[in-house]
Amino acid sequence: MKKLPCVCVCLSVSFTVVVPGDPIVAHVGSTVILPCWISPPENAEALEIRWYRRDQFNNPIVFYRDGKIQEVQECFRNRSSLALRSDQSGGLKDGDVSLRLEKLTFQDEDSFHCEVSGDRKYDSKVVDLKITERGSFSDSSGTWKALFFSVLICALLGLVGLILYKYRDKLTGKKPAKEICEEETLERLIKEVAGDVNIEELRKHAVEITIDREHSHPDLKVSKDCKTVRDSEDYQHTGEGFPFQLCAFGAQRFTSGRHYWEVELAHSPYPPKNFWIIGVVKHGHFTARDRSALTPSAGFWFLCSDGPHGFYTNTDPSIRFSLTPRPERLGVLFDYDDGLLSFYNVKESTHLLTISSRFSESVVPLFNPGAGDPSPLRILDCPKPAELAVESSDDP
């Protein structure tokens, strides 16, 4: 009976709840903001705000009414709150009803519903949250630690059994193909649990990348082989804010498949670069003036290193995090079909971040060397994986 008035309210909508179109991506153990706001803006302090996961309307993550939070779901207690979606937000008075979640676990990945209602007003939207593993295995989440040790113990026990079984097969000089497959799967599982990345596997998707001189910013200096780029000596950087306009673009276009390339960010004897942008962009979107123009909706997807301001993505909202050590060589895996853009620390063999989106039309690599670093940004020719090198050496 209590829900009957809501049916009538749904027919009279005087505002719209707005959320990002793309899923929000965050690391295990990190803090994330699920942005949600009212349009046109109005004071939400007197409204009713309910955040809940699918099929859990009556067990809300956060329930706000009468000017204060009335309920908090037990598993989100002390790690959920209403928060500002950006530094420029005016909060509830400006219609910002965003949700802040802390100490994320893999179990937090879900669809989050934001419902806002008042006197003859009602609307709701859904924000999808995706959780990725950390670049280094330093997560403080108890759940993740328990999962790690459980899986690791099972994997090691299985590995011992496989070794014994493999030894029995060696006595006969035979090794079934099925056992080879199981062994490879187990070894891969152990590597994934420990946070290792098989760089040689990634390099199987390596492609040659060069810089498109014609469309690069005029204040960039590009080498003759179109592999190295840096800010030119004549460029006068004010030192205020990242120089987002200094973009260079790859000459190669992608419309399907997986593609991998590596970028050198350190040039001896200098330390790793502090300022850079690496990612992808829709072909033809070659004008970039400031950060507000470099959004996924405008055809840009990237990871930015902004010196003392740390690392962040250009997603909405931006995901900020720290990386130690600072990457000296960055690997990029672009999966057009699955809508994934992944970044790796090649020297440390660790996964840093994956951005999930939907790509359409032609997409090209994106580079920005920043300004003021002694080291340039250089696109590398990836060495062949070891097994491919052996095969090629055996060819007549």
Buried (B, 14 or more C-beta within 10 A) or exposed (E): EEEEEEEEBEEEEEBEBBBBEBBBBBBBBBBBBBBBBBEEEBEBBEBBBBBBBEEEEEEBBBBBBEEEBEBBBEEBEEBBBBBBBEEEBEBBEBBBBBBBBBBBBEEBBBEBBBBBBBEEBBBBBBBBBBBBBBBBBEBEBEBBEEBBEEBBEEBEEBBEEBEEBEEEEEEEEEEEEEBEEEBEEBBEBBBBBEBBBBBBEBBBBBBEBBBBBEBBBEBBBBBEEBBBBBBBEEBEBEEEEBBBBBBBBBBBBBEEEBBBBBBBBBBEEEBBBBBBBBBBBBBEBBEBEEBEEBBBEBBBBBBBBBEEEEBBBBBBBEBBBEBEEBBBBBBBBBBBEEBBBBBBBBBBBBBBBBBBBEBEEEBBBBBBBBBBBEBBBBBBEBEBBEEEEEEEEEEE
